[in-house]
Amino acid sequence: MLEARLADMRILIVDDQPANVLLVRSILERAGYTEIRGESDPLAVLDVVREFEPDLIVLDLHMPRRDGFQVLDDLRRAQAQDEYLPVLVITADATPEVKRRALNGGATDFLTKPFDHVEVRLRVRNLLQTRSLHNGLQRTNARLEGLVSQRTAELEAAHGEILTRLA
């Protein structure tokens, strides 16, 4: 059973073949994911990412006008240094060079077509769990930074009070 915190995480599927988008969407919906969006135009990916704010991107590599490698490069340049947006590449090209290039270009995981439906679900779950943990860590860090700032201000005020009384 899918964890409730993962079911509502947003997944973007990018493939120039609408049938492939529907297939992956169907696999993920049957697994319990509810926030899924498909995109067949690789030129629109950055705009969709800004608007939809996905937690995971499932990306095909071989697309016309803008291939998956270019999309990966765009994504890497557009995201903040401390941001973690996992990308699962699903492609028919199983050559070691393509795999290395995709992983080196920012892909987080790699599957080849034809793919096993169970493996897709498991890899998506694992990547979303990692994203969820990363987001939780960022929230904790922000809270701790706030506490440190507050405590620092309190100590500075106390230090000022001590100097005033000594004077």
C-alpha positions, 0 to 999 in steps of 0.5 A: 500500500502506498504511503499517504504522504507520497500519494499526493506528491506531484509527478510530471511525465515528459514524453513526446509520445502521448501513448507512453505518457498514458501508460506511465500515468496508468501505472502510477494511478493504479499504484495510488498516485493522484497528482500526475501531469503529462507533457508531450512538448519538451519545449514546454517543460520548464514552464510546466515545472514552474507552474506544477512544481513536481516532486518527480519528473519521469523523462524520455530522452529521444524527443524531437526539437528538444531531447531529454539531455537538453531538458536535463540541462535546462532543469539543472540550470533553473533549479536552486543549488540546494534543491533536489528534484529527482528525474527518472529517465525512461528510454529505449536507448540502453547503451552505456554511453547514453546511461552515463550521459543521462546520469551525469547530466542530472538524472537520478535514476534510469530505466530502459523500455520496455520496462517492468511496471513493478520496477517503475512503481518501486523506483518512483516510490523510492525517488519520492521518499527521497524527495520527501526526506529532503524536503523534511530536512530543509524544513528542519534546517529552516526551523533550526536556523530560526531558533539559532537566530532567535537565541543569538538575538537573546544572547546579544540583548543579554550581553548588552544588558550586562555591559549596561549594568557594569557601566 
